[in-house]
Amino acid sequence: MAQVLIWRGPVDDRILDPALPTLQEGGVIACPTETYYALAVDAFQEAALHRLLQLKKRPRSKGLLVLLADLQMLDLVAAEVPLLAQRLMAQFWPGPLTLIMKARPDLPKDLTGGDDTIGVRVSSHPLAQHLPQMYGRPITGTSANLSGQAPMISASQVEQELGAQIDLILKDSPCGGGLPSTILNITCKPPLLVRAGAVSLEHLEECIGVIRGL
């Protein structure tokens, strides 16, 4: 079963120390975000990404979104950061907005789904920011559930459903739940709303103008 660590906020960052070698060794960590629990692995380790996709029963053709600690980490995964992205990030990050951007060509195929794009965000949950910050590189932020099933808001749910298959659960108060992160593809014109979510279409259009829906 997965080890469970109780996090008590930024003043107790030492509780995250065991998480760092877990990521380095290709392990899978369940981490809370402002919406739902996410499954984190090192975004650049191909074996860890493959294990994560198998665990979730997720097709390799579907990319995995990435959690960043801050904007400085964006250059590690994005090939370019257009002005449109900068305007959105300034207004909605940290927060539940995932931006699909042009990916660096050297990223693992299991991260991008073999495409030339990557989904990225900076979570407003302090733990989901501290983990990649302490690790020093991006981590995955795919929802903690089997593909097609409902996401989970509590560490106890994750432990019950996935505890035998993952290595570590970072426990905090239950996540906010509700709508998931909004996913917006800014590689096309006009930008494409891939998934409606916590950041409304109205607020996005107030920031950047017309957005095309699915």
Buried (B, 14 or more C-beta within 10 A) or exposed (E): EBBBBEBEEEEEBEBBEBBBEBBEEBBBBBBBBBBBBBBBBBBBBEEBBBBBBEBBEBEEEBBBBBBBBEBEBBEBBBBEBEEBBEEBBEBBBBBBBBBBBBBBEEBBBBBBBEBEBBBBBBBBBBBBBBBBBBBEBBBBBBBBBBEEEEBBBBBBBBBEBBBEBBBBBBBBEBBBEEBBBBBBBBBEEEBBBBBBBBBEBEEBBEBBEEBEEE
